[in-house]
Amino acid sequence: MRYIPIPVPPESTKIIPRYRLFIRSQNKAYRTEQTYVFWVKRFIRFFNNTHPDKLDSEQIEHFLCFLTLQENVSKNTQKTALNALVHFYQKFLKRSLDNLTF
């Protein structure tokens, strides 16, 4: 397992590198960064690389249901994915997820 943070150019305009820098600015553990980025990437890929600005609470719920019903992930894995997506949307993108009922 890699414990040396991936170098990220501070001038990057891509969303995942910017999210990495945001997580680092919060002094979160590198393992947290890896986990959150993993779930955000998986979420984006699930919706055919749709930009997260075009996705909302409904798609998050759909993704979490897919994880449970199709992938048979544990409740804790589902919670981790939810926490990563909530952090991404509320803290990084500064978007409310008021309609999220999961």
N, C-alpha and C positions, 0 to 999 in steps of 0.2 A: 504494500500500500504506500502511496506517495504522501509524504508529510511535509514536503517543501512546496510552499504555495507557487502556483503557476504565475509566471510574470505577466502582468497586465499593463499595457501602456496607458498612462493616465489620460491620454487624449483620445482613446478609443470611443467610437460612436455606437458600437454594437451593444445591444442590450445586455447580453450575458456578461461580457467583460465589465461593463459599468455596474452591473449588479454585484459582481465579485468585489469591486472596489468599494461599493457601498457597505457590504458585509464587513469588509476589513476595517472600514472607518468606524464601525461599531465595536471593534475589538472582539468580535466573536471568534470562537475557536475555528481553526482551519477545517476540522472535521465537520463542523456546522456548515461552513461554506460549501464544502463538497456535497453534503447531503441536500442543502437547499438548492444548489445549482442543479444537481441531478434531477430533483423533482420538478423544478421549473422547466428544464429542458424536455423532460419526458412529457409534461403537460403540453408544451408548445408543439412537440412532435405528434402527439396524439391528435391534435387538430391540424395536421398537415402543414406545420410550420407557419400557422397563422400568427400574426403579430399579437402579443398579449393585450395591446390596446383595443383590439377588436373582440376580445373574449371577456366574459363577465362571470357573475356568480352562477348562472345557469350552467355554463360550460364546466366550471369547477365541480359542481355537484355531479354532472354527467361523468366526468373523469373519475371522481372518487367512487361512484357507483360501479363503473367499469372495473376499477381496481378490486373492489370487493366481490362482485358477481362473476367476472370473467377471469381475473388473475388470482382470485382467492387469497389476497393479502390479509395479514393479520390486522386486528383492530389497531395495534400500535403502529404498524406501517402506514395504515390509512391516516392516523392522527399526525404522523410525521409529515406525510405528503400535504395534508391540510395546513399544518403549521407553516410549512415552506411557502405554500401558495398565498396564505394570508399575509405572511411577512412580505412577500414579493409585491403583492397588490397594495396593501395598506401602508407599509413603511417606505418601500422603494418607489412605487408608482404613485403613491398618495391617492389611491382610489378607494372609495368606500365599498364594502361588500355587505351592505345592509340586507340584501335579499338572500344572503346565504343562510340556508336552513339546515345544513348538514351538521 
